[in-house]
């Protein structure tokens, strides 16, 4: 592998494909992310929180490293490493670890509240980072969608905050930063390289965390636990972030982020189907309201 020697950022990658491809890719990312909390809850049946978060990163890094080697991907240029460090800290380490710790005391339906605020937070950070200013109509629809999701998820959890909410709100901030920086990098690097190099960058830390976690936390291997770990690593961390960053590069971070308004509702469906949690009759109404807000954010600039 060879490093880029240019001191300036290369031109944005030219994107070819069918109309709406970026939206389709970002939507696929949202679908994979919606399974993250149920998969994590399954993983906690076999592993401790620190072990699960570290092993998830190790497995995803092994997969990413194999792709990087197979494609003979060049090392990122020096101008990319600071951004990759932000991606690694936010979506590879921070969000998985903080949400895993939160799910020790929170249900997956309650934890979905953090995703309810993530789209609006990501759009705000992206606007501050890139200077792109969406219209007032966009912000109004984004705020309305966040309010619907928050209201529904809080009602679903009884209207109260849980002991894990400090972890959840911290996870919200670091993930939004990672999404914003990753979306920016994906304009000059392929999306699979953005998440791939971020995972490889974290490999020494995740390997150390795995060894320590497995040494100090009990392990009870089971089908659910292994399935949850595998999906969290291969699905949520590698595949999901690959298509997410690719879609974000094509349609922009603000618009892509608003597709995640559907994620908490999808997570609630998975929590019922996979974990036996209960879904409120208000879910279809909330889903329709959220979809209306998504349509508005995708149509305006």
LINLIN-V35476 format. One record per residue. SS is DSSP state (@ for helix, = for strand, . for the rest). PSI is psi in radians with two decimals (999 if undefined). NEAR is the number of other C-alpha atoms within 8 Angstrom. Layout:
SS | PSI | NEAR
SS | PSI | NEAR
This chain:
. | 2.49 | 6
. | 2.65 | 5
= | 2.64 | 8
. | 2.35 | 9
. | -0.16 | 6
. | 2.42 | 6
. | -0.14 | 7
. | 2.75 | 5
. | 2.39 | 7
. | 2.89 | 5
. | 2.61 | 5
. | 2.52 | 6
. | 2.29 | 8
. | 2.33 | 4
. | 2.21 | 5
. | 2.44 | 4
. | -3.08 | 5
. | 2.70 | 5
. | 2.39 | 4
. | 0.12 | 6
@ | -0.73 | 9
@ | -0.73 | 12
@ | -0.71 | 10
@ | -0.74 | 9
@ | -0.79 | 12
@ | -0.64 | 16
@ | -0.67 | 11
@ | -0.67 | 11
@ | -0.76 | 14
@ | -0.72 | 14
@ | -0.78 | 10
@ | -0.67 | 12
@ | -0.55 | 11
. | -0.34 | 12
. | -0.07 | 11
@ | -0.85 | 11
@ | -0.81 | 12
@ | -0.70 | 14
@ | -0.68 | 13
@ | -0.71 | 13
@ | -0.70 | 11
@ | -0.77 | 13
@ | -0.60 | 15
. | -0.21 | 12
. | -0.39 | 10
. | -0.49 | 13
. | 2.75 | 14
. | 2.89 | 11
@ | -0.72 | 11
@ | -0.72 | 12
@ | -0.79 | 14
@ | -0.81 | 14
@ | -0.71 | 12
@ | -0.78 | 14
@ | -0.66 | 12
@ | -0.78 | 13
@ | -0.68 | 16
@ | -0.83 | 13
@ | -0.74 | 11
@ | -0.66 | 13
@ | -0.66 | 12
@ | -0.74 | 9
@ | -0.79 | 10
@ | -0.73 | 15
@ | -0.68 | 11
@ | -0.73 | 8
@ | -0.76 | 9
@ | -0.74 | 11
@ | -0.77 | 8
@ | -0.63 | 7
. | 0.00 | 6
. | 0.82 | 7
. | 2.33 | 9
. | 2.67 | 8
= | 2.48 | 8
. | 2.65 | 9
. | 2.86 | 11
@ | -0.52 | 9
@ | -0.21 | 9
@ | -0.35 | 9
@ | -0.61 | 9
@ | -0.75 | 8
@ | -0.71 | 10
@ | -0.60 | 14
@ | -0.66 | 10
@ | -0.77 | 11
@ | -0.81 | 16
@ | -0.80 | 15
@ | -0.61 | 11
@ | -0.93 | 16
@ | -0.33 | 13
@ | -0.70 | 14
@ | -1.02 | 12
@ | -1.01 | 12
@ | -0.85 | 13
@ | -0.75 | 11
@ | -0.81 | 12
@ | -0.71 | 12
@ | -0.57 | 12
@ | -0.74 | 13
@ | -0.67 | 12
@ | -0.66 | 14
. | -0.03 | 14
. | -0.50 | 9
. | -0.23 | 9
. | 2.59 | 11
. | 2.83 | 7
@ | -0.59 | 13
@ | -0.67 | 14
@ | -0.69 | 11
@ | -0.39 | 15
@ | -0.25 | 14
@ | -0.56 | 13
@ | -0.61 | 11
@ | -0.48 | 13
@ | -0.53 | 14
@ | -0.26 | 11
@ | -0.77 | 14
@ | -0.79 | 17
@ | -0.71 | 12
@ | -0.73 | 11
@ | -0.76 | 15
@ | -0.71 | 13
@ | -0.79 | 9
@ | -0.67 | 11
@ | -0.72 | 13
@ | -0.71 | 12
@ | -0.62 | 8
@ | -0.68 | 7
@ | -0.30 | 7
. | -0.02 | 7
. | 2.24 | 7
. | 1.73 | 5
. | 2.89 | 9
. | 2.93 | 8
@ | -0.60 | 6
@ | -0.71 | 9
@ | -0.87 | 12
@ | -0.64 | 9
@ | -0.77 | 8
@ | -0.68 | 12
@ | -0.77 | 14
@ | -0.69 | 9
@ | -0.75 | 9
@ | -0.73 | 13
@ | -0.70 | 13
@ | -0.71 | 8
@ | -0.82 | 11
@ | -0.78 | 15
@ | -0.79 | 11
@ | -0.75 | 8
@ | -0.81 | 11
@ | -0.63 | 13
@ | -0.69 | 13
@ | -0.66 | 8
@ | -0.56 | 11
. | 0.21 | 9
. | 0.11 | 6
. | 0.23 | 7
. | 2.78 | 6
. | 2.65 | 6
. | 3.04 | 7
. | -0.41 | 8
. | 0.09 | 12
@ | -0.50 | 10
@ | -0.73 | 7
@ | -0.73 | 11
@ | -0.76 | 13
@ | -0.57 | 9
@ | -0.71 | 9
@ | -0.66 | 15
@ | -0.82 | 14
@ | -0.80 | 10
@ | -0.60 | 13
@ | -0.73 | 13
@ | -0.69 | 14
@ | -0.73 | 13
@ | -0.70 | 14
@ | -0.78 | 14
@ | -0.83 | 13
@ | -0.65 | 12
@ | -0.71 | 14
@ | -0.65 | 14
@ | -0.78 | 10
@ | -0.59 | 12
. | -0.11 | 14
. | -0.31 | 11
. | -0.24 | 11
. | 2.53 | 9
. | 2.51 | 10
@ | -0.64 | 13
@ | -0.47 | 13
@ | -0.60 | 10
@ | -0.95 | 15
@ | -0.58 | 15
@ | -0.87 | 14
@ | -0.57 | 11
@ | -0.72 | 13
@ | -0.77 | 15
@ | -0.67 | 11
@ | -0.60 | 9
@ | -0.07 | 12
@ | -0.77 | 11
@ | -0.72 | 7
@ | -0.74 | 7
@ | -0.60 | 12
@ | -0.77 | 11
@ | -0.76 | 8
@ | -0.65 | 11
@ | -0.80 | 14
@ | -0.81 | 8
@ | -0.73 | 9
@ | -0.79 | 12
@ | -0.46 | 10
@ | -0.53 | 7
@ | -0.23 | 6
. | 2.50 | 9
. | 2.60 | 8
. | 2.22 | 8
. | 1.53 | 7
. | 2.36 | 8
. | 2.94 | 8
@ | -0.82 | 6
@ | -0.79 | 10
@ | -0.79 | 14
@ | -0.71 | 11
@ | -0.73 | 11
@ | -0.75 | 14
@ | -0.80 | 15
@ | -0.76 | 11
@ | -0.74 | 11
@ | -0.63 | 13
@ | -1.00 | 13
@ | -0.68 | 12
@ | -1.15 | 12
@ | -0.76 | 14
@ | -0.79 | 13
@ | -1.11 | 15
@ | -0.85 | 11
@ | -0.82 | 14
@ | -0.52 | 13
@ | -0.96 | 13
@ | -0.54 | 14
@ | -0.87 | 15
@ | -0.62 | 16
@ | -0.80 | 16
@ | -0.69 | 16
@ | -0.64 | 16
@ | -0.52 | 13
@ | -0.67 | 9
@ | -0.07 | 10
. | 2.55 | 10
@ | -0.73 | 14
@ | -0.83 | 13
@ | -0.74 | 12
@ | -0.70 | 13
@ | -0.58 | 14
@ | -0.34 | 13
@ | -0.41 | 13
@ | -0.09 | 14
@ | -0.48 | 15
@ | -0.26 | 11
@ | -0.79 | 15
@ | -0.67 | 16
@ | -0.68 | 10
@ | -0.70 | 10
@ | -0.68 | 15
@ | -0.69 | 12
@ | -0.79 | 9
@ | -0.63 | 12
@ | -0.56 | 14
@ | -0.83 | 11
@ | -0.65 | 8
@ | -0.50 | 7
@ | -0.12 | 8
. | 0.31 | 7
. | 2.89 | 8
. | 2.45 | 6
. | 2.34 | 9
. | 2.57 | 6
. | -0.29 | 5
. | -0.12 | 7
@ | -0.80 | 10
@ | -0.66 | 7
@ | -0.79 | 7
@ | -0.70 | 11
@ | -0.75 | 10
@ | -0.73 | 8
@ | -0.74 | 10
@ | -0.76 | 13
@ | -0.66 | 9
@ | -0.74 | 8
@ | -0.68 | 12
@ | -0.77 | 14
@ | -0.76 | 8
@ | -0.82 | 11
@ | -0.47 | 14
@ | -0.32 | 8
@ | -0.44 | 6
. | 2.89 | 8
. | 999 | 7
